[in-house]
Amino acid sequence: MTEVLVLTADDEPDLPGLDGLPDPVRVTHVRDEQALADGLTRADILVVTDFRSGMIERCWPEAPSVRWVHATSAGVDALMFPALRDSDIPITNARGIFNRGIAEYVLGAILLFAKDTIGNLNYQRLHRWQHRETRLIDRQRALIVGAGSIGTTVGQLLNAAGLEVQGTARTARTIDGFREVHAQENMMAVLPHVDYVVITAPLTPDTEGLFDEQTFRAMKPSAHLINVGRGPIVVTEALLAALDRGDIAGAALDVFEEEPLPEEHPLWDKPNVMISAHMAGDFIGWRRALGEQFTENFTRWQAGDELNNLVQKV
């Protein structure tokens, strides 16, 4: 019998969508270190839905029985601890599930800033009729930092909405809907010329702390930052300073260096900042979609076919 171990957070339900797994398969959801440690010595497959702690690394045995690890997220930085990264155990992710939801979130954030929706809501609370002129997004310039699977979908939706889209990736390339995709090392040369900077990159040693004081000073004072990638890509104190100095016009933030964002954090009270709770890609039904994606990949694994969404560990 194939044993599937699912690591789930205390405050989350069991992963739905696994009812299509064929027999004989046994699925066990675990939520604490002892159960995880025990399960890793007998499970064939580990499915990870809880990425908020170092539990997996702490519990990883010297001789795991696990033959495949699947992450129900696009980012897998929490799984890249040495013992797993350096092993021959394949890792797959949820690439594709969240693309459209995140792309719509980004387009909504751009429209929020362009149409001064934050201002509308503030004036509404004051019962104040205040006419203003707002921006068109047509022919505005957007830079997608991290033109991978999610970034490509974001860029293509923005292009369809009339924006001129550029991107960055490890190497320069051509992507439909993008005017140009630059090598990541050339990002600083592009930043002064764009109106919206959208972070969709994964967290890696190269991207951690990428947006610091120097980066913000390179942006246009009228530009907005949108982070739907990973929180530690942005140095929070540098962002606060940039907002206070007027180096950038505002930010939409779905991810943070510390999550949840502390109640007393000054970002909450910034009038030109929109905050959401790491939910940009979470559409109604997303959990079941994740389970069904794993189930489909399990069928491939059982048949000996190449797995979908294999992650490059290096």
N, C-alpha and C positions, 0 to 999 in steps of 0.2 A: 504493500500500500504506500502511495506517495504521501508524504507529510508536508503540509504547507503551514508555515508559522507566520502569523500576521502580527507585527508590532503596532499597537494602537495606543493612542494617548488616553489618559484617564477620562478626559472630558469629551471624547469622541465616540460615536457608535461603532459597532462592528462594521467592517467594510462590506457594503452590499454589492450585488452583482456577481457573487461567486456561486450562485445556485446553478450556473451552467457548467461547472466543473464536472468532468466525467468521473464515474466510479472506477476503481476504488481510490478515492482521495479523501484525506482527513485534514480539515482546516481547524487550526487552533489559534484563537486570538489571545495575545498576552499583553499585559500592561505594566508589569513590574520586573525588576532586574532578576529576581530569582527564577521566575517563570521563563524569562527570556534565556537566561543562562542554561537552564535545563533543556529548553527547546532546541537550542543551537547544537546540542550534542546528538540530536536524533532527526531533525527536520531536513528534508531534501531542498526546500525552497524557503527563503525568507522574503516576505513582503513587508515593506516599511511604509507606514503612514505617519509615524511620529518622528519628527526630525529635530525636536526641540531640546534634546539632551545628548550627552555623550554615552548613553546607555549601551549602544551596540558595541562601541569600542571597548568599554569596560567589561562587557560580558563575553567578548569574542574568545572562544576557546583556542587552544593551541592546535587542535585537530578537529575543526568543525565538520559536521556531516553535510553542511549546506553545499549545494552544487549550483545554485543560481540565486542572485539577490535582485529583487525588483523594487524600485522606488516609485511610489505613487506621486511623484513630483517631476518637474522638468530638471530642477537643480539636484545634484547629487553630492554636493560638497561635504555634507555630513557623513557620507559613506567613504570618503577618501582618506581613511586612516591607514597607516602603513600595512597592517596585516591583511586587510582586504584589498587595498589598492595593489599590492605587490603579489597577490595570489593569482591563480588562473581561474578563479570563480568569475563568471560573467555577471555584469551589472546591466540592467535595463532600466529605462525610465518611462515617464508618462508623456513623452513628447507627442504633441499634437492635440492633447485633450484641452489644454488651457489657451491655445493660440488665439482663437476667435474672441473669447471673453476678454482677454488682456488687450487685444487690439481695439475692441469697442470701448474699454475703459480709457485707453489712451486718447482715442478720438473724443470721447466725452470730456476728458480733462482739458484738451486743447480748446474745445468749444466753450467750456466753463470760463477759461481765461479770456478767450477772444471776445466773448459776449458779456463779460463782466457779470456772470451769474452770481458770484459771491456778493458783488455790490447790490444786485437786485434784491437778494434775500435780506441783506442788511437794511436796505431802505424800506423793504416791506415790513420788517419788524418795527421800524420807527414810524410807520404809516406816512412815509414821506414820498411824494411824487417828484422824482428827480430824473429829468430827461438827460440822456448822454448819447454820444456816438460810440460805437464799438468797432472792432476790427473784423475784416473778412479774413478767413483762413485761406482763401484761394491765393495760390502762388506764394504763401508763406513757406519758409524753409524749415525742415525738420531733419535732425540727425539722430539715427538709430544707433546707439552704442551697443554693439553686440548683434550683428545681423545674422543670427542663427535661425532656428525654426520659428520661435516666437517673434523675434525681431523682423523676420521676413514678412510674416502675416501682418504685423503692425504697420510696417512700411507700405505694404501693398494697399491696405485699407486707407491710410493717409493719402497715398497717391490718388486713389479713386475719389477722395474727397476734395482734391484739387491742390494739395500741398506738393511742394518740390522736395523729394526725399533723397537723402544721402545716408550712408551707413558706414560703420567700421566693423572690421572682422580681423582675425589674426593675419590674414593676407588679403590683398586687394582682389576683388572678384566682380563678376557681373551677375546681377539679380534683376529679374523682371520687376518693374515698378520703381526701381531705384535709379536716380540719375547717375550715381557713382557709389561704389563701395570702396572705401580707403583701407589700407592697412592700419591696424589699431595704433601703431607708433606715430601715425600722422594726424591723430585726432586733434591735437592742440592747434594745428594750422587751420582746421575747419571750424572750430568752435566760435571764433569771432563773427562768423558769417551766417549763423543760423538763428531761428526764432524760437525753436523748441528742441530741447535735448532730451531724448528718451532713452533711459537705461534699461536694456533687456538682457544684458550680459550675465553669465553665470559668475559665481564667486570663485575666483582662482587666485593664486599668488600674484598674478599680473593685474587683476582688477581690484583687489582689496585696497581700499583707500585711494582709488583712482581719482575721485572727485574731492580734491583738497583745495586749500586756499588758492594755489596757483591756477588750478583748473577753473575755479569760479571767476577769478579775475580775468581770464581769457574770454569769458562769455560776454555777449552783448548785455548792457544794462536792461534792455527791454525783453530779454529772453526768459523763458520759463523752463524749469527742470521737472521732468516726470520720471520717477523711479519705480519701476515694476520689476526690477531685477532682484538684487539682493541688498539688504540694508548696509552691510559693511563696505560696499563699493563707495558709499558716500561718507565722508568724515562729518559727523553731525555738527560738531563745533564749528567747523569751517563753513558749513551751510548756514548756520545761524549768523555767523559773522558776515557772510556774503549778503544775506537778506537785510541785516541791519545797515550795512554800508551802501546798499542799493546796487551791488555788483550784478544781481539778477533781479527780475521783476516778481518772481514767485515760484512756487513749487507745488506739485501734486505728489504725495508720498504714500505708497502702499506698503513699503518695507522699511525697516529701521535697524540700526546697529543693536538696539536693545528692544526686544518684543516680549510682552506688550510695551508700548511706549508709556513711561511712567506718567501718572495723572498730573504731576507737578511740572512736567517738561515744558519749557517755554515755546516749543513748536505749536502746541495746542492753541495758543493765543495769537499766533501770527495772522494778521488779517489777509495776507496774500498767500496763505498755505492751505491746501486741502489735504486732509489726513483720512486714510482708510485703513482697516485692520487686516492687512495682508489677505485681501479678498478679491483682487483685481480679476482673477481668472475663474472665480468660484461661481458658476452659474447654477441655476436650479437643476438638480440631477447630476451634479459633477461627481459625487461619490460613487453612484452606481456606474457611471461611465468609466471610472477608474477600475472598478472591479471587473467590468465586462472587457476592458482592454487587457487586463491581466489574464482573464479566462481565455481570450483568443490567443494570446501568446503562449499560454500553457499547452494548448492544443498543438502548437508548433514544436514546443519543447518535447512533448510526449512522442511526437512523430519523428524526432531527430532532425527537424528542420532548423535552419538558422533563425535565431530569435529576432523579433522586431525591436527597434529602438535600443540596440546595443550601444553602450557608453564607452568611449575611448578613455581609458584610465590615465593616460599620460598626455 
